[in-house]
């Protein structure tokens, strides 16, 4: 858990945007268009988000599936940003503590909890309300994949793979 509450001193993570991800693509008209930031240490990924009405469950409470999606997306960006690895989720658990409300800005955070080995890691995520209370917490076990393995699998086009490869090389220099 980081102590960062505001976007100041955070770095906006680049998002090429030529994909259709429900969580983070700016071009998906039905999606969430989340933006992600990191701190200078690059040990946490953060997003500030105000959930629109069409993602509600009952009344003004955000649907639990959307809460889970917010957490999953932040944990995924943490894996890509911190570990510079592609991944597939093996499992995800979500604990709900307080309702997340429609139209209220929340902070979503993802980070790496533990690296089990070169093929598996454990991620964690949190959602905080505007009073900095934890509304939901999650953890996920993910399988890690190298750039070469993803290239062989053919699940991303070469343009996206090159984009990540260049981005990761810039961050390491």
C-alpha positions as CSV (number, residue, x, y, z in Angstrom):
1,X,0.0,0.0,0.0
2,X,1.4,3.4,-0.9
3,X,0.7,6.6,0.9
4,X,0.2,8.5,-2.4
5,X,-3.2,10.2,-2.3
6,X,-2.8,12.8,-5.1
7,X,-1.5,12.8,-8.6
8,X,1.2,15.3,-7.9
9,X,4.7,13.8,-8.2
10,X,3.2,10.8,-10.2
11,X,4.2,9.9,-13.7
12,X,1.5,9.2,-16.3
13,X,2.1,5.8,-17.8
14,X,2.0,5.8,-21.6
15,X,-0.9,4.0,-23.2
16,X,-0.5,3.5,-27.0
17,X,-4.3,3.3,-27.2
18,X,-4.4,1.2,-30.3
19,X,-6.1,-1.7,-28.5
20,X,-9.7,-2.3,-27.3
21,X,-9.1,-3.2,-23.7
22,X,-12.3,-2.7,-21.6
23,X,-10.3,-1.2,-18.7
24,X,-7.8,1.1,-20.2
25,X,-8.3,1.7,-23.9
26,X,-9.3,5.3,-24.7
27,X,-10.9,4.1,-28.0
28,X,-13.3,1.5,-26.5
29,X,-16.7,3.4,-26.4
30,X,-18.1,0.9,-23.8
31,X,-15.0,0.8,-21.7
32,X,-13.6,2.5,-18.7
33,X,-10.7,4.5,-20.3
34,X,-8.7,4.3,-17.1
35,X,-5.4,6.2,-16.9
36,X,-2.5,4.9,-14.8
37,X,0.3,6.6,-13.0
38,X,3.4,5.4,-11.1
39,X,5.6,7.0,-8.5
40,X,9.3,7.8,-9.0
41,X,10.3,4.5,-7.4
42,X,8.0,2.6,-9.9
43,X,6.9,0.3,-7.1
44,X,3.1,1.1,-7.3
45,X,0.6,1.8,-10.0
46,X,-2.3,4.2,-9.3
47,X,-5.5,5.4,-11.1
48,X,-8.0,8.0,-10.0
49,X,-11.4,7.3,-11.4
50,X,-15.0,8.4,-11.0
51,X,-17.4,5.7,-12.0
52,X,-20.2,6.6,-14.4
53,X,-23.8,5.8,-13.7
54,X,-24.0,2.9,-16.3
55,X,-21.7,0.8,-14.1
56,X,-24.0,0.7,-11.1
57,X,-25.4,-2.3,-9.3
58,X,-28.2,-1.2,-7.0
59,X,-28.9,2.5,-6.4
60,X,-25.7,4.4,-6.4
61,X,-23.4,1.5,-5.6
62,X,-20.9,0.3,-8.2
63,X,-21.5,-3.2,-9.5
64,X,-19.1,-5.7,-7.8
65,X,-17.9,-6.9,-11.2
66,X,-16.8,-3.4,-12.1
67,X,-15.0,-3.1,-8.7
68,X,-13.2,-6.4,-9.5
69,X,-12.4,-5.1,-13.0
70,X,-10.9,-1.9,-11.5
71,X,-8.7,-4.0,-9.2
72,X,-7.7,-6.5,-12.0
73,X,-6.7,-3.7,-14.3
74,X,-4.5,-1.9,-11.7
75,X,-2.8,-5.2,-10.8
76,X,-2.2,-5.9,-14.5
77,X,-0.6,-2.5,-15.0
78,X,1.5,-3.1,-12.0
79,X,2.9,-6.3,-13.4
80,X,3.6,-4.7,-16.8
81,X,5.1,-1.6,-15.2
82,X,7.0,-2.9,-12.2
83,X,8.1,-6.4,-13.5
84,X,8.1,-5.5,-17.2
85,X,6.4,-8.8,-18.0
86,X,3.4,-10.0,-19.8
87,X,1.0,-12.1,-17.8
88,X,-2.2,-14.1,-17.6
89,X,-4.3,-14.2,-14.4
90,X,-4.6,-17.6,-12.8
91,X,-6.8,-16.5,-10.0
92,X,-8.2,-13.4,-8.4
93,X,-9.8,-12.8,-5.0
94,X,-11.7,-9.7,-4.0
95,X,-12.7,-8.6,-0.5
96,X,-15.3,-5.9,-0.3
97,X,-15.2,-3.7,2.8
98,X,-17.3,-0.6,2.0
99,X,-19.5,0.3,-1.0
100,X,-17.8,2.1,-3.9
101,X,-20.2,4.8,-5.0
102,X,-21.2,6.0,-8.4
103,X,-19.8,9.5,-9.3
104,X,-17.4,9.7,-6.4
105,X,-13.7,9.8,-7.2
106,X,-11.8,6.7,-6.0
107,X,-8.1,5.8,-6.0
108,X,-7.2,2.4,-7.4
109,X,-3.8,1.0,-6.6
110,X,-1.9,-2.1,-7.8
111,X,1.5,-3.5,-6.8
112,X,3.6,-6.6,-6.7
113,X,3.2,-8.5,-3.5
114,X,5.6,-11.4,-4.1
115,X,7.6,-12.9,-6.9
116,X,7.3,-16.7,-6.5
117,X,9.7,-17.4,-9.4
118,X,10.4,-16.4,-13.0
119,X,7.0,-17.8,-14.1
120,X,4.6,-16.7,-11.3
121,X,4.0,-13.7,-9.1
122,X,1.4,-12.5,-6.7
123,X,-0.2,-9.1,-7.2
124,X,-2.4,-7.0,-4.9
125,X,-4.8,-4.2,-5.4
126,X,-6.8,-1.7,-3.3
127,X,-9.6,0.8,-3.9
128,X,-9.8,3.8,-1.6
129,X,-12.7,6.2,-1.3
130,X,-12.3,10.0,-1.1
131,X,-11.8,9.7,2.7
132,X,-8.9,7.3,2.1
133,X,-10.8,4.3,3.5
134,X,-10.2,0.9,1.9
135,X,-13.3,-0.1,0.1
136,X,-12.0,-3.3,-1.6
137,X,-8.8,-5.3,-1.6
138,X,-7.7,-8.0,-4.0
139,X,-4.9,-10.4,-4.8
140,X,-4.1,-12.3,-7.9
141,X,-1.7,-15.0,-8.9
142,X,-0.5,-14.6,-12.4
143,X,1.6,-16.5,-14.8
144,X,4.5,-14.5,-16.3
145,X,5.5,-14.6,-20.0
146,X,8.5,-13.2,-21.7
147,X,8.3,-11.0,-24.7
148,X,9.6,-13.8,-26.9
149,X,7.0,-16.3,-25.6
150,X,4.2,-13.8,-26.3
151,X,5.6,-13.2,-29.8
152,X,5.6,-16.9,-30.4
153,X,2.0,-17.3,-29.1
154,X,0.8,-14.6,-31.6
155,X,-1.6,-13.0,-29.2
156,X,-0.3,-9.4,-29.8
157,X,0.6,-7.8,-33.0
158,X,4.3,-6.9,-33.7
159,X,3.6,-3.2,-33.3
160,X,2.4,-3.6,-29.7
161,X,5.2,-6.0,-28.9
162,X,7.8,-3.5,-30.2
163,X,6.1,-0.7,-28.3
164,X,6.5,-2.6,-25.0
165,X,10.0,-3.7,-25.8
166,X,11.1,-0.1,-26.5
167,X,9.2,1.3,-23.5
168,X,10.8,-1.3,-21.2
169,X,14.3,-0.7,-22.6
170,X,13.8,3.1,-22.0
171,X,12.9,2.5,-18.4
172,X,15.9,0.3,-17.8
173,X,18.4,3.0,-19.1
